[in-house]
Amino acid sequence: MVTPVLARDLAALGRVSEETSSESVLRGLTATLAGDIPGCAGGSAELWREERMVASASHSELILLVDSEGDMGEGPCTEARATGRHVIVQDVLRDSRWPAYDGMAVRCGVRSVLAIPIDVERAVLVLGLYGVRPGAFAARNVPPLADMLAEQVTVALANMWDYDEVRTDAAQMHEALAGRAVIDQAKGIIMQSSGCSAEAAFDELCRISQHHQVKVADLARLLVDEHQRNRHGGTG
């Protein structure tokens, strides 16, 4: 079940860009499961963080199966998440653990299932592999596959979260610099109109913002916008 093509495609998931997100990583992961693992006709991924779940699947029928399993509260992926161990269903027509789930799986064209839980930083990822024939997943092949998936997926998600933090920090810094610039503009307007110092102009901004319970940056932006409207109106 572990092939060079699978290793290559899983490693590619660790490359991040502006378009990278939890959803894009999960979509790539499910497509890789379905395309690269012998006997696997489809894949699903459930990323759980603080009881919130983001799900993806390689086929629409599997999204339906994942949603139905969540509604029923039982099934192989639910069991894998609860126990922290992989779960194999060799044939849903002969399995008796979750009759309602097995019936839904048959309606979705699924005959065998392998659910693999992976603990990653701040989250649990449950992967579902689905076969259209019974016995698609041999128990002896699961440990090396689970190890490779855990290693590569952990790297991909960690890279994505690190990149998200960098983007968030950059956005916050940009916002802070923009706020600082508009405050300086507002101070200049006050200084020009009243002939006060920069320190006194800032104190006046703070006094008005506290009185009206408005952030200093928001107040400064209002003052600058009004000043620009009046200036343009006077010259038009």
C-alpha positions, -999 to +999 in steps of 0.1 A: +000+000+000+030+023+005+044+033-029+069+059-042+041+077-059+022+080-026+053+092-008+059+119-035+023+131-035+020+132+003+053+152+005+039+177-020+011+185+004+037+201+027+044+229+002+024+260+012+014+291-008-011+320-006-039+296-016-031+270+011-058+263+037-071+235+058-096+228+031-071+227+003-047+204+023-076+180+030-088+180-006-053+172-018-050+145+008-083+127-001-074+129-038-040+113-030-056+085-010-080+077-038-055+079-066-023+064-051-033+036-027-041+002-043-076-009-037-087+025-024-115+040-046-121+070-024-109+089+006-123+112+034-106+134+059-120+149+091-099+174+109-111+179+145-099+209+165-116+218+198-147+198+188-150+216+155-147+196+124-136+204+088-143+175+064-134+167+028-138+137+006-128+127-029-163+120-040-197+135-032-211+102-020-184+100+006-193+134+019-228+121+024-214+090+042-192+112+065-222+134+073-244+104+079-219+088+102-217+121+122-255+122+125-256+086+137-227+090+160-213+056+151-191+040+124-155+032+117-142+068+116-161+076+148-146+045+164-111+054+153-114+089+167-127+076+200-101+049+205-071+063+187-067+031+168-073+022+132-105+003+123-110-021+094-143-032+079-135-060+055-171-062+042-199-040+052-224-066+042-209-090+068-202-064+095-225-063+125-211-035+146-229-005+130-260-018+110-272+017+101-238+028+089-232-004+070-265+002+051-256+037+042-221+026+031-237+001+007-260+027-007-229+049-014-212+020-032-187+012-004-179-024+006-148-021+027-134+007+049-102+016+067-102+044+092-069+058+105-067+084+133-037+107+134-028+129+163-014+162+151-006+194+169-038+209+184-060+185+164-070+150+155-072+139+118-093+109+109-087+095+074-112+072+058-102+049+029-130+032+010-130+002-013-157-009-038-148-045-032-146-066+001-112-070+017-095-041+000-073-033+030-051-060+045-044-056+082-006-063+076-003-033+053-019-008+077+010+000+101+035+012+075+008+031+057-004+047+089+032+057+098+038+073+064+005+092+065+011+104+101+046+117+092+037+135+060+003+148+071+017+162+103+043+181+083+017+194+059-006+207+086+022+221+107+035+240+077+001+253+069-006+265+105+029+281+107+022+299+074-012+311+087+005+325+118+030+344+097+002+358+075-018+368+105+012+385+121+019+403+089-017+415+085-018+427+121+015+446+116+001+461+084-030+472+102-011+486+131+012+506+107-019+519+088-035+529+120-004+547+131-002+566+098-038+578+100-033+589+136-003+610+125-025+625+098-052+634+123-027+649+147-014+671+118-050+683+111-055+692+148-021+709+150-028+730+119-063+740+131-054+748+167-017+756+166-010+730+193+019+706+197+019+670+184+017+658+220-013+680+227-030+669+195-026+633+205-040+640+239-070+657+223-076+626+202-074+604+232-098+626+252-124+626+224-121+588+218-126+581+255-156+604+256-173+588+226-160+553+234-144+550+200-109+537+192-083+563+186-075+549+152-111+549+142-116+584+154-085+595+135-098+579+103-131+597+107-113+630+112-091+625+082-120+614+059-140+645+070-111+668+064-106+654+029-143+657+020-143+693+032-111+701+013-124+686-019-158+702-015-142+736-011-122+733-043-150+718-064 
